[in-house]
């Protein structure tokens, strides 16, 4: 029995409640994760990347995206579910956040190194990248780079983006 203005307010309240529910669920999930040992196992990183990409095959095709995976990717010790979530988030962002009228282009590559803190910038000039670092118990590092032609994140936010709740 609401008029148009009342329906608009009710819809706004409903949308805000849904957003709040998602935030609360995320906080609860974080709380559980922070107090629980996360099991890790040896994982075929290349298979995980390909699996995550297959989940986006429709979007990749619809957007005319170019995705390159420079294999072989080395195996890692990680939690498969968390690794899949990270890969999915990064692939999704790389497909979504591009300038208008731009065809997404993702490059995924990696390798084993003993150097901590190596940057992808030497590997890809002027291309925004996300570097994930997985540390096996033998002291060697596996670095995974996901580079895209997206809009990137403004430099003033680079220090903040991986802080909790940012």
Backbone as CSV, one residue per row, in Angstrom:
resi,resn,N_x,N_y,N_z,CA_x,CA_y,CA_z,C_x,C_y,C_z
1,UNK,0.802,-1.196,0.000,0.000,0.000,0.000,0.854,1.273,0.000
2,UNK,2.210,1.127,-0.233,3.084,2.300,-0.273,2.896,3.065,-1.567
3,UNK,3.115,4.367,-1.495,3.183,5.130,-2.736,4.590,4.929,-3.319
4,UNK,4.874,5.587,-4.425,6.162,5.386,-5.096,7.337,5.733,-4.183
5,UNK,7.235,6.812,-3.449,8.298,7.219,-2.527,8.481,6.190,-1.421
6,UNK,7.392,5.677,-0.884,7.463,4.661,0.166,8.095,3.376,-0.351
7,UNK,7.750,2.962,-1.581,8.348,1.762,-2.173,9.852,1.957,-2.360
8,UNK,10.246,3.176,-2.781,11.666,3.474,-2.956,12.403,3.358,-1.623
9,UNK,11.839,3.916,-0.561,12.459,3.810,0.769,12.530,2.355,1.231
10,UNK,11.456,1.615,1.026,11.439,0.208,1.437,12.507,-0.583,0.673
11,UNK,12.661,-0.297,-0.617,13.685,-0.984,-1.415,15.080,-0.632,-0.924
12,UNK,15.294,0.623,-0.575,16.604,1.041,-0.057,16.919,0.341,1.265
13,UNK,15.920,0.250,2.147,16.110,-0.445,3.429,16.432,-1.911,3.178
14,UNK,15.700,-2.532,2.263,15.934,-3.938,1.938,17.343,-4.148,1.387
15,UNK,17.771,-3.290,0.460,19.125,-3.403,-0.108,20.195,-3.223,0.959
16,UNK,20.001,-2.242,1.836,20.971,-2.006,2.915,21.035,-3.203,3.853
17,UNK,19.881,-3.805,4.162,19.851,-4.984,5.037,20.577,-6.151,4.383
18,UNK,20.414,-6.321,3.076,21.112,-7.402,2.374,22.621,-7.182,2.391
19,UNK,23.058,-5.936,2.164,24.490,-5.636,2.225,25.039,-5.894,3.628
20,UNK,24.282,-5.497,4.644,24.709,-5.717,6.024,24.806,-7.211,6.322
21,UNK,23.859,-7.991,5.822,23.894,-9.437,6.029,25.162,-10.043,5.422
22,UNK,25.511,-9.610,4.226,26.734,-10.108,3.586,27.954,-9.741,4.423
23,UNK,28.012,-8.511,4.912,29.136,-8.089,5.744,29.232,-8.913,7.025
24,UNK,28.100,-9.145,7.680,28.094,-9.933,8.913,28.538,-11.359,8.619
25,UNK,28.043,-11.946,7.534,28.459,-13.304,7.171,29.959,-13.361,6.888
26,UNK,30.484,-12.340,6.209,31.920,-12.288,5.950,32.722,-12.162,7.238
27,UNK,32.253,-11.342,8.167,32.939,-11.204,9.459,32.925,-12.522,10.231
28,UNK,31.798,-13.206,10.221,31.717,-14.501,10.894,32.661,-15.509,10.253
29,UNK,32.707,-15.526,8.930,33.616,-16.442,8.230,35.062,-16.102,8.563
30,UNK,35.388,-14.816,8.598,36.735,-14.405,8.959,37.067,-14.843,10.385
31,UNK,36.125,-14.655,11.299,36.338,-15.057,12.687,36.607,-16.546,12.815
32,UNK,35.854,-17.349,12.073,36.086,-18.798,12.097,37.453,-19.132,11.520
33,UNK,37.806,-18.485,10.436,39.077,-18.756,9.770,40.247,-18.337,10.647
34,UNK,40.116,-17.213,11.329,41.212,-16.696,12.155,41.501,-17.595,13.353
35,UNK,40.517,-18.402,13.776,40.696,-19.241,14.962,40.742,-20.722,14.648
36,UNK,40.911,-21.043,13.390,40.935,-22.438,12.975,42.196,-22.695,12.169
37,UNK,42.822,-23.822,12.437,43.968,-24.202,11.622,43.469,-24.498,10.210
38,UNK,44.135,-23.926,9.231,43.744,-24.133,7.843,44.609,-25.253,7.277
39,UNK,43.980,-26.364,6.906,44.773,-27.476,6.373,45.314,-27.146,4.985
40,UNK,46.558,-27.501,4.759,47.172,-27.309,3.456,47.625,-28.661,2.923
41,UNK,47.690,-28.734,1.627,48.178,-29.946,0.974,48.885,-29.537,-0.312
42,UNK,49.552,-30.476,-0.890,50.239,-30.223,-2.161,49.177,-30.107,-3.252
43,UNK,49.246,-29.010,-3.999,48.224,-28.713,-4.994,48.888,-28.428,-6.334
44,UNK,48.261,-28.922,-7.383,48.703,-28.624,-8.736,48.183,-27.225,-9.079
45,UNK,49.063,-26.228,-9.015,48.665,-24.840,-9.208,48.088,-24.614,-10.602
46,UNK,48.687,-25.246,-11.594,48.193,-25.066,-12.958,46.765,-25.597,-13.096
47,UNK,46.480,-26.731,-12.477,45.117,-27.279,-12.523,44.139,-26.362,-11.800
48,UNK,44.550,-25.760,-10.679,43.679,-24.843,-9.949,43.393,-23.580,-10.762
49,UNK,44.414,-23.059,-11.430,44.221,-21.879,-12.277,43.257,-22.213,-13.406
50,UNK,43.471,-23.355,-14.066,42.587,-23.754,-15.165,41.164,-23.998,-14.684
51,UNK,41.014,-24.557,-13.498,39.689,-24.784,-12.931,38.985,-23.459,-12.665
52,UNK,39.709,-22.503,-12.080,39.123,-21.190,-11.812,38.745,-20.507,-13.124
53,UNK,39.597,-20.618,-14.137,39.290,-20.012,-15.428,38.062,-20.647,-16.074
54,UNK,37.906,-21.955,-15.906,36.748,-22.623,-16.516,35.441,-22.118,-15.916
55,UNK,35.481,-21.696,-14.650,34.279,-21.131,-14.030,33.873,-19.802,-14.664
56,UNK,34.803,-19.150,-15.343,34.533,-17.859,-15.974,34.490,-17.965,-17.495
57,UNK,34.411,-19.171,-18.030,34.486,-19.335,-19.489,33.398,-18.551,-20.211
58,UNK,32.197,-18.521,-19.652,31.115,-17.768,-20.281,31.407,-16.283,-20.318
59,UNK,31.885,-15.749,-19.212,32.200,-14.318,-19.147,33.398,-13.984,-20.031
60,UNK,34.387,-14.873,-20.056,35.562,-14.657,-20.913,35.123,-14.572,-22.371
61,UNK,34.273,-15.494,-22.775,33.787,-15.496,-24.155,32.915,-14.274,-24.441
62,UNK,32.002,-13.955,-23.531,31.077,-12.837,-23.740,31.819,-11.503,-23.852
63,UNK,32.893,-11.351,-23.101,33.632,-10.086,-23.109,34.754,-10.078,-24.136
64,UNK,34.951,-11.206,-24.836,36.034,-11.285,-25.813,37.392,-11.175,-25.166
65,UNK,37.502,-11.656,-23.942,38.743,-11.526,-23.181,39.826,-12.455,-23.722
66,UNK,41.037,-11.991,-23.587,42.201,-12.804,-23.924,42.851,-13.214,-22.605
67,UNK,43.000,-14.508,-22.403,43.611,-15.013,-21.177,44.783,-15.901,-21.563
68,UNK,45.946,-15.571,-21.046,47.148,-16.356,-21.303,47.648,-16.943,-19.991
69,UNK,47.884,-18.236,-19.989,48.495,-18.893,-18.835,49.838,-19.415,-19.305
70,UNK,50.902,-18.870,-18.752,52.246,-19.279,-19.123,52.668,-20.417,-18.202
71,UNK,52.496,-21.617,-18.667,52.843,-22.791,-17.867,54.195,-23.328,-18.279
72,UNK,54.649,-24.327,-17.618,53.946,-24.967,-16.509,54.091,-24.160,-15.228
73,UNK,53.038,-24.212,-14.414,53.075,-23.586,-13.092,53.480,-24.656,-12.083
74,UNK,54.322,-24.315,-11.134,54.801,-25.311,-10.171,53.729,-25.683,-9.150
75,UNK,53.863,-26.860,-8.548,52.934,-27.223,-7.470,53.189,-26.351,-6.244
76,UNK,52.168,-26.214,-5.396,52.288,-25.426,-4.170,51.669,-26.197,-3.014
77,UNK,51.972,-25.755,-1.816,51.275,-26.228,-0.628,50.329,-25.114,-0.225
78,UNK,49.032,-25.399,-0.270,48.036,-24.371,0.019,46.733,-25.047,0.400
79,UNK,45.779,-24.251,0.824,44.428,-24.732,1.057,43.677,-24.537,-0.252
80,UNK,43.168,-25.615,-0.823,42.553,-25.562,-2.152,41.369,-24.606,-2.207
81,UNK,40.518,-24.615,-1.196,39.334,-23.756,-1.216,39.720,-22.286,-1.164
82,UNK,40.674,-21.941,-0.305,41.102,-20.542,-0.192,41.820,-20.109,-1.457
83,UNK,42.681,-20.974,-1.981,43.382,-20.659,-3.215,42.396,-20.430,-4.354
84,UNK,41.384,-21.274,-4.462,40.383,-21.125,-5.513,39.624,-19.813,-5.362
85,UNK,39.305,-19.435,-4.129,38.591,-18.179,-3.895,39.440,-16.987,-4.305
86,UNK,40.719,-17.018,-3.971,41.630,-15.930,-4.336,41.740,-15.832,-5.853
87,UNK,41.970,-16.962,-6.507,42.079,-16.956,-7.966,40.793,-16.450,-8.606
88,UNK,39.660,-16.907,-8.102,38.371,-16.481,-8.655,38.165,-14.979,-8.505
89,UNK,38.498,-14.442,-7.333,38.346,-13.003,-7.116,39.227,-12.200,-8.070
90,UNK,40.469,-12.630,-8.239,41.396,-11.883,-9.090,41.018,-11.980,-10.560
91,UNK,40.602,-13.157,-10.994,40.174,-13.330,-12.390,38.923,-12.496,-12.640
92,UNK,37.974,-12.565,-11.719,36.740,-11.789,-11.854,37.044,-10.300,-11.945
93,UNK,37.904,-9.805,-11.070,38.269,-8.386,-11.097,38.959,-8.016,-12.405
94,UNK,39.840,-8.884,-12.886,40.546,-8.617,-14.135,39.616,-8.559,-15.331
95,UNK,38.529,-9.313,-15.274,37.555,-9.307,-16.364,36.614,-8.112,-16.274
96,UNK,36.299,-7.683,-15.059,35.300,-6.641,-14.844,35.833,-5.226,-14.948
97,UNK,36.953,-4.966,-14.302,37.403,-3.594,-14.100,38.399,-3.150,-15.160
98,UNK,37.882,-2.988,-16.374,38.676,-2.483,-17.484,38.034,-1.185,-17.973
99,UNK,38.817,-0.344,-18.627,38.219,0.885,-19.168,37.102,0.546,-20.160
100,UNK,36.151,1.448,-20.338,35.075,1.210,-21.300,35.642,0.902,-22.688
101,UNK,34.951,0.030,-23.386,35.336,-0.355,-24.760,36.699,-1.036,-24.819
102,UNK,37.149,-1.605,-23.713,38.433,-2.305,-23.682,38.190,-3.789,-23.491
103,UNK,38.848,-4.574,-24.308,38.760,-6.026,-24.197,39.708,-6.492,-23.085
104,UNK,39.209,-7.205,-22.069,40.091,-7.649,-20.978,41.214,-8.555,-21.489
105,UNK,42.380,-8.385,-20.896,43.543,-9.219,-21.216,44.219,-9.598,-19.902
106,UNK,44.220,-10.882,-19.591,44.855,-11.382,-18.374,46.039,-12.251,-18.747
107,UNK,47.131,-12.082,-18.011,48.297,-12.967,-18.129,48.547,-13.560,-16.758
108,UNK,48.660,-14.876,-16.712,48.904,-15.578,-15.457,50.195,-16.366,-15.639
109,UNK,51.145,-16.106,-14.761,52.428,-16.803,-14.866,53.059,-16.900,-13.493
110,UNK,54.020,-17.769,-13.365,54.656,-17.938,-12.068,55.876,-18.803,-12.158
111,UNK,56.464,-19.026,-11.015,57.643,-19.871,-10.952,58.158,-19.961,-9.545
112,UNK,59.130,-20.848,-9.403,59.731,-21.077,-8.093,60.971,-20.205,-7.968
113,UNK,61.181,-19.655,-6.794,62.332,-18.802,-6.547,62.742,-18.922,-5.092
114,UNK,63.932,-18.508,-4.793,64.366,-18.408,-3.397,64.397,-16.951,-2.973
115,UNK,64.077,-16.042,-3.918,64.082,-14.612,-3.622,62.745,-14.186,-3.061
116,UNK,62.753,-13.625,-1.880,61.548,-13.088,-1.258,61.413,-11.635,-1.676
117,UNK,60.223,-11.244,-2.104,59.995,-9.847,-2.444,60.299,-9.488,-3.883
118,UNK,60.561,-10.470,-4.740,60.780,-10.194,-6.162,59.515,-9.576,-6.748
119,UNK,59.668,-8.607,-7.595,58.508,-7.905,-8.154,58.242,-8.348,-9.581
120,UNK,56.978,-8.342,-9.938,56.595,-8.665,-11.314,56.899,-7.513,-12.248
121,UNK,57.190,-6.333,-11.725,57.387,-5.176,-12.588,58.517,-5.416,-13.585
122,UNK,59.525,-6.179,-13.190,60.585,-6.498,-14.134,60.107,-7.416,-15.242
123,UNK,59.042,-8.149,-14.990,58.533,-9.089,-15.970,57.511,-8.457,-16.902
124,UNK,56.762,-7.468,-16.414,55.733,-6.843,-17.240,55.781,-5.345,-16.998
125,UNK,56.272,-4.605,-17.936,56.386,-3.158,-17.790,55.017,-2.490,-17.872
126,UNK,54.753,-1.570,-16.955,53.554,-0.730,-16.989,52.253,-1.504,-17.002
127,UNK,52.233,-2.686,-16.401,51.001,-3.480,-16.338,50.699,-3.736,-14.871
128,UNK,49.471,-3.390,-14.403,49.118,-3.669,-13.015,49.171,-5.172,-12.754
129,UNK,49.710,-5.565,-11.622,49.806,-6.981,-11.298,49.415,-7.219,-9.855
130,UNK,49.032,-8.451,-9.575,48.858,-8.905,-8.206,49.849,-10.022,-8.021
131,UNK,50.680,-9.941,-7.003,51.652,-10.991,-6.722,51.172,-11.797,-5.532
132,UNK,51.024,-13.101,-5.709,50.694,-13.983,-4.596,51.940,-14.793,-4.283
133,UNK,52.219,-14.957,-3.021,53.419,-15.660,-2.610,53.033,-16.834,-1.730
134,UNK,53.458,-18.019,-2.125,53.184,-19.227,-1.365,54.514,-19.758,-0.866
135,UNK,54.604,-20.082,0.418,55.885,-20.456,1.011,55.853,-21.918,1.452
136,UNK,56.447,-22.815,0.670,56.546,-24.199,1.117,57.515,-24.312,2.287
137,UNK,57.468,-25.421,2.981,58.326,-25.608,4.165,59.805,-25.711,3.819
138,UNK,60.135,-26.022,2.571,61.544,-26.158,2.215,62.236,-24.813,2.000
139,UNK,61.527,-23.695,2.233,62.131,-22.380,2.136,62.097,-21.768,0.751
140,UNK,61.644,-22.504,-0.228,61.529,-21.955,-1.573,60.174,-21.280,-1.709
141,UNK,60.109,-20.299,-2.558,58.879,-19.550,-2.781,58.329,-19.878,-4.158
142,UNK,57.024,-19.903,-4.234,56.357,-19.950,-5.525,55.648,-18.623,-5.677
143,UNK,55.974,-17.923,-6.749,55.337,-16.631,-7.013,54.352,-16.819,-8.151
144,UNK,53.169,-16.269,-7.966,52.142,-16.313,-8.999,51.779,-14.881,-9.334
145,UNK,51.883,-14.523,-10.599,51.532,-13.192,-11.055,50.250,-13.265,-11.863
146,UNK,49.332,-12.379,-11.566,48.123,-12.228,-12.357,48.126,-10.780,-12.819
147,UNK,48.407,-10.592,-14.099,48.509,-9.254,-14.680,47.310,-9.025,-15.582
148,UNK,46.818,-7.788,-15.588,45.687,-7.486,-16.460,45.812,-6.061,-16.994
149,UNK,44.946,-5.732,-17.920,44.943,-4.392,-18.505,43.819,-3.545,-17.920
150,UNK,43.489,-3.826,-16.662,42.398,-3.133,-15.995,42.752,-1.727,-15.558
151,UNK,41.798,-1.130,-14.876,41.946,0.261,-14.446,42.926,0.402,-13.289
152,UNK,43.208,-0.686,-12.593,44.166,-0.640,-11.504,43.613,0.021,-10.259
153,UNK,44.481,0.183,-9.304,44.135,0.813,-8.033,45.028,2.037,-7.884
154,UNK,44.433,3.150,-7.553,45.180,4.406,-7.437,46.354,4.233,-6.474
155,UNK,47.519,4.794,-6.816,48.722,4.620,-5.989,48.531,4.984,-4.525
156,UNK,47.701,5.958,-4.227,47.535,6.348,-2.819,46.860,5.270,-1.979
157,UNK,46.284,4.241,-2.626,45.633,3.160,-1.891,46.476,1.883,-1.833
158,UNK,47.619,1.852,-2.479,48.424,0.634,-2.541,48.820,0.103,-1.169
159,UNK,49.117,0.979,-0.238,49.523,0.535,1.099,48.344,-0.015,1.902
160,UNK,47.119,0.385,1.584,45.938,0.024,2.364,45.222,-1.232,1.881
161,UNK,45.324,-1.554,0.609,44.389,-2.515,0.011,44.413,-3.907,0.627
162,UNK,45.505,-4.311,1.241,45.532,-5.644,1.823,45.390,-5.641,3.343
163,UNK,45.055,-4.488,3.900,44.766,-4.449,5.319,43.378,-5.037,5.563
164,UNK,43.171,-5.525,6.754,41.888,-6.098,7.101,40.771,-5.073,6.926
165,UNK,39.695,-5.498,6.320,38.468,-4.721,6.122,38.670,-3.507,5.220
166,UNK,39.660,-3.525,4.377,39.874,-2.430,3.414,39.396,-2.887,2.054
